[in-house]
Amino acid sequence: MKKIIIPVDFSIHSEYALETGAALAKKHNAELIIMHMLELSESLISSSSNARNEETAFMLMLANKRFEEFLDKPYLEGVHVTPLIKHHKVLKEVSDVANYEKADLVVIGSRGHSEHDGIFTGSNTEKVVRYSEIPVLVVKSKPESIEFKNIVMATDFMEESISAVETGLELLNQLSENVILLHVNLPNLSFMSSDEIDERVSEFMKQSQLDDKNVNIDFIADHNVEDGVLSYARRINADAVAMITHGRKGLSHFFGGSISEDLVNHAKRPVVTFRK
């Protein structure tokens, strides 16, 4: 892990993300690229008016001053920090910067759904999860430790999930002592017997590059995937949960929904997402 992106809006939740990212950076000797989205309209940026230019310069000056104060944290001492101000509050830019910088992880805070504006409302965090092509770690509270003992990663054990699971385990094994691949057995047409689950898991392991001796696998029955993951996480007192996201957008996202985004909003534990 060499580069970590952290989008901030100077809120308490962005401090949670910053402190988590700092701890990860120290552990892995990584660089922190800390982004702030400055809300400037296109007309304000492109204007040739002296008054508009002065207004833009003033807002940038204020943002830089606040950014400097925000980054004055004792836990950032000794960490390689690169501050970055983007002119637009367009969260797709997080993904663009992450790809350009070849970052390994995005760390973002979330307060869940909220009526307040800011990056860290649930809906905006969902957008980061949806657009990001690299793993995203969503934190909800002040980190007690980044030494996760148990992380639960939900998967359907289908062939098309192999690449995402392999990518996920590569990162999660750096974060945790124990990663559990979890299948949630659903009712109705999705229900499978224990023998059918074993058969699917066995085929998955054969087709992947995973060594089943080093991978912990379990399953739980529940009414939906989200409830199953959260119930299992509570049962084993997991430190975080992980999900594969399809990155759906537009109508396909509207009709298909997103289990990962639901978890981002409802889970009290940190959530790690990976693009399928």
PyMOL commands that set and color helices and strands:
alter all, ss='L'
color gray80, all
select helices_A, chain A and resi 12-28+42-46+50-70+74-76+92-101+122-131+159-175+188-190+194-207+212-214+225-236+250-256+259-266
alter helices_A, ss='H'
color red, helices_A
select strands_A, chain A and resi 3-8+31-37+81-86+105-109+136-139+148-154+176-185+216-221+240-245+271-275
alter strands_A, ss='S'
color yellow, strands_A
deselect
rebuild
show_as cartoon
